[in-house]
Amino acid sequence: MVSKRVLSIKPSGIREIFEMASVGAINLGLGELDFEPPKEAREAYKEALDNDRNRYGPTKGIDPLRELVADKVRRYRSDITPANVVITASGTQGTMATFQTLFEHGDEVLIPEPGFVLYEPDSVLADARPVVYPLLDESGFQPDIEALKALITPRTKGLVVNSPSNPTGSVLNEESFRALKDLAVDHDLWVVSDEVYEDFIYSGKHRSFNEIIERSVVLNSFSKSFAVPGWRIGYLTAPLELVDHIAKMQYHLVACPPTPPQFALAKVFKVQEEFTRGLIPIFDRRRRSMVDRLNAIEGVRCHLPEGAFYAFPSYELDIPSRDLARNLVSSGVICAPGTAFGERGEKHLRFSYAASDEDIVNGLAIVRKVMEAGGLGPGN
């Protein structure tokens, strides 16, 4: 009845938990800011609607927004121009367009594990073979470079990188960043770098693969940095020889990115840095509160994440993470099972601290109670 293609990809393990949640459950599972967008952005969106910015736009996005993105990205590579920029209908769609452009049957794509839920299915949908490389808990989820080298074959075409990381909150250190860049150059690999959380770093600094734009596609989004996930607007940067091909794929996926939010974001683009800068102390406080509470639970261990807004604790209980997450949501708190991010996520859970201080305190009190009961939910 349906294609083998769609049967070959798995449903989201995160979505399953959300669909189980009852009204009133404490949400520590969603990667979405609990703040309104800047007032200026909301007003600019209304203005765009009133000025009839409701028609089709250019497939690559409007020039004013592409110019502003290029200005921002030039901090990493001075010769990037608006011609390197494609505005996308979300980071998710940009990821799909990139994989469809770069990869095909017979290619192998190296993807991090634990890693974001899109990388494996997008590889499969491009008819490529995803090959996972480990992020090591004991090293703060830095990539195991030697293990990664051993996975490279003549068929390896792509290397997917995500920093700051969803789900682990890790940020590539200088050693890992340099090693990954060298691998890409030495083995002639395309780097697909997901840098959606670049504005949410609490220690260290962001290192961008825009530095090697000649062999990289760098994915980004306005969803996190402007608190507008429902606007479905992202962007990517790529070498000039790829941009037209990505745009061709984008046309056949969505025709063009949504027009009103592009005009709104172009008008208020420079508000973003001040907006996210104001959020950093709040999220820093929340991450410390969450990690302290998680580490106070017997048998739970959690690194202090350096970026994004996720904690990814491990636990000792003899229960699969999917079952534990199901028991937790039945008890009134939503989180994501570690295996939603690959098999190396087993015996982990992902919690989001894009939640109020009160929800973090009350939600983790429920987590502690369930953990102390052996991971069992109500009625067990």
N, C-alpha and C positions, 0 to 999 in steps of 0.2 A: 504493500500500500504506500509506503514512504521509501525514500532513497536509502541505500546503504550508507551514504555519506552522513545523513543526519543520525542514523542508528549507531554510527561509529563514535559519536561524541557523547559524553556523559552529562547528565543534568548537573547544575551547580549544587555542591554540597552545602553552600551557604543558604541558597534559596530554600532548600528543604526545611532548614531549621526555622526560617522566618515564617514559612507557611504553617508551621506547627504552633506558633506563638499565639497565646490568648491576648485579648485586649487587656492592657495594663501591665504586660510583661516589661521588665526593665531592659532596655535595649543597649547592650554593650557589644553589639555585633555589627553595626552598620558603619561603613566608611564614609560618613557624611557629617560635615560640620554642623554643630547644633547652634549655629549663629545665623542671623539674617544676612543676606548680602549687603554690602555697603549701600547706604541710602542713595548715593550718587548713581550707582549702577541700576538700582530699581527705577529711579527717575529717568535715567537715560533710555531704559527699555521702553517705558511708557511713551517717551518722546519719539522713539523710533517707530512705534506703532502709529502714533498720531501723524507722523510724517510719511505714512504709507511705505514704510520699509518692509513690505509684506510680500514682495515678489521674488522670483528666482534671482539668485546672484551668481557671480562667477564660481566655477567649479573649484578653483584654488582658494577662494575666499576674497573678500574685498581688499583692495590695495592698502587703505589706511591701516587696517589691522595687521596685515602682513608686514608693513613697514615698522610698526611698533614692536612686533615680535622680533624682527631682525635686530632692531636696536637693543633689545634686552639680551638676546643670545650672543651678541658681539662681545660681551664680557668674557666669553670663553674662546671665541675665534674671530679675529678682527675682520676677516674677509667675507663673512656671511652677509648676504644681501636679502632683500625681500624675495628675490627669485628662488631662494633656497627654502622658502616657507610655504606650507600648505595648511590652510585652516580646515579643520575636519569637524564632522558632526559627532564630536566626542572623542576622547582618547580611545575608547573601545572600537569605534569605527575606523579610526586611524590605524590601530593595530591590525585589524582585519585587512584593510587596504594594503598595508605594508607587507604582510605575510603573503597575500595573494600576488603581489608584484614581484617579490624576491624569490619565492620558493616554489618548487614543483616536484613531481614524481622523481624519486631517486635521491633527492636532497635530504641531508640530515641537519637538524636544527638543535643546537645545544640550549637547553632551558634550565633555569635554576630550580632546585627543589630543596626545601619548600619554596613555592613560587606562586605568583598570581594565577588565578584560575583560567585566564584567557590563553596562555601561551601554548599549552598542549592542544586544545581543540583547534586553535587557529592554525597550528602546524598541520594537524590532520586534515583540516578543511582545504589546505593548500596542497594536499596529497604528498606532503613531506613526512619524514619520520622524526618525531621529537625524541631527543636523547637527553636524559636528565643528568645534570651535574650537581654535586652535593654542596649545600651551604651547611657548615658545621656548627652545631650548637655550642660545642666547647670552645670555638674561636669567635663567639659572638656573631655567628652566621656570616662570616666571611667565606668566600668561595675556596674550595680545596683546589688549588691551582694544579698540583701534580695529578690529582684524579681527573681534572678537566683535560689536561694535556693527553692523558691516556685514552680519552674518549674520541679524540680527533682522528678522522679517517679521510681518505681521498674524497668521500662523499659529503663531508661536513661543509656546509655553505654559510651557516648563520650561527651567531652567538647572541643570545638574549640576556640582557643585564637589567636589573631593576634596583636602583638606589636613589633615595631611600626605599627600603623594601616593604612591600605588602606581601606576606603577613608579618615579617619578623621585626620590622622597625630598624634593621641594621643599615648602616651607611658605609659604602666602600671606603676603606682606608687607602692611604697613598700607595702602599705596597701592592694591594690587590688591584687597584686601578691601573697602575703601571703594568702589572703582569698581564691583565686582560687586554690592554692596548697592544702590548707586544705580541701576544698570542694572535690577535686579529691580524696584525701586520704580517707576522711570520708565516701564517697559514692562509693568508688571503681570504679572510672571513668577512662577511657583512655583520656589523654589530647593530642589533636592534635594542636601543637603550630606552627603557621606560623611566622617565624622570618626572612623573606626575607630582611627586611629593617634594620637589626640590626646595620649596619655600618653607618646609617644616623640618628644620634641623635644629637640634638643641645642643649638640656637642660636635666638634669637628667642622668640616665644611663640605659643600657639595662639589663633586667632581663630575664634569659633564663630558660625554663622548662627542659633544660638538667640537671638541679639540681635534678629533679625527673625522671631520664631517665627510671627507672624501670616501670613507668606507662605512659610514654610520647613518642610520635613520634614528633620530631622537624624538621620542613621543612625549607629548605633554598635554595638559588640559587646563581649562579655566575652572573646572568643577570644584577643586579643592581650594585654589588660591583666591577665588572670588565667592566661594560658598554658593555656587549656582549649578549643582549637578543636574537639575531639571532642565537647564537651558541647552544641554547637549552640544557643547562647543569645546573643541580641543584644537591642537595644532601639532605639526611636526616639522622638523628641519631635515633636509636630505641633500645629497649632492645634486648638482644641476641636471646631470644625465638621468637621474631617477625621477625627478619631480614630475615631469610630464607623464611618465608611466603610472606613477601613483595617482595623479589626477585623473587619468583615464579610468583606472579602476574605481576611484571614488565616484566618478560620474555614473558608472553603471551600478553602484551601490545606493547612492543617495542624490545624485544629480548635482547638488551643491549643499554646503552647510547652511543651517538656518540663518536667514537674513537679519531679522530684528536684533538678536543678541550680538551679532557682529558689530553693528553700528553702535549699540550701547557700549560694548566693551572698548571699541576704538575711542569713544569719547572719554571714558573714565579709566583708561588703561593704567595711568600713572598713580591711581588711587590704591592699586593692589598692594604695592610694597608696604605702604603705611598700614593697610588693613591687616595683612598677615603679620607684620612686625608687632602689632598690638595683640595678636593672638598667642604669640610664642610664650610669653610668661604664664599665660593661663594654661596652655597645654603642657608646659614644663611642670607646673604644679600638679596637674592631673596625672601625668605619667608617673611622677614620683609617688603620688598617693596610691595609684593602682599597683605599681610594682611592690611597694612596701607591704600592701595588704596581701598580695599574692604570695610573696615570700614568707609571710607570717603563717601561711597554711602549711601544716605538716605534709611533707612529701611533694611540695610544689617548689619549683625553682624558676626564676624569671630574670633574664638579663634586663638591664635598664636600656630601653631602646634609644637610639641616637636620633631617629628621625621618624617621619610619618606620624600616625597617631594610633599605633597598634602595639600591644604587648603579646608575646607569644610564649607563654610559660610551658614548661614540661611538667609532668606529674608522674608519680610512681604507682598509682592505683592500677590494678590489673583489669582494665576495662577499655575497650576501643574508644577513640575520641568521638566517633560518630554517636555511639551509645551514650557517652557521658554528656555530650552537647544536647542530645535529645532529653536526657533526664534533667539537665539544667533548665531547658526551656519549659519543661513540664512543671518545674519548681518555681518558674517566674522570672528567669533571667536568660537573655538571648546572648549567645556567643557562637563562634564558628568552630567546627571541628577541625583539628589540624590536618586531617586527611583530605579536606577540601582543597588543600594546596599541595597534594602529592603524598605518596606513601611515606616519605621521610618526615612528614608532619604528624605521623602517628605518635600517640602519647603526648600531644600538645593541644592547646586550645588557643584561638585568637580572640582577644578582647580589644575593643576600641575604646579609647578614652576621649573620643569626640562625643562626650556625654557630660551631663552636669556633675558637679562634685557630689551632690546628694545621691544621684543614681549610681555613681561609682562606689560610694560607701555602702549603700543598701544592696546593690547588686552583688558586690563581692562578699557581703555578709551571707547571702544565700549560697554563693559558691562555696564558702567555707563550710557551711552547714551540710551541704550535699557531699562535699569531699570527706568530711569527718564521718559521714554515714556510709562511706565506702563507694561513693559515686552513684548511689541509688536515688531514684526520683520518688515522688509521692506514690504510695500504693505498692511499692516494691518491698 
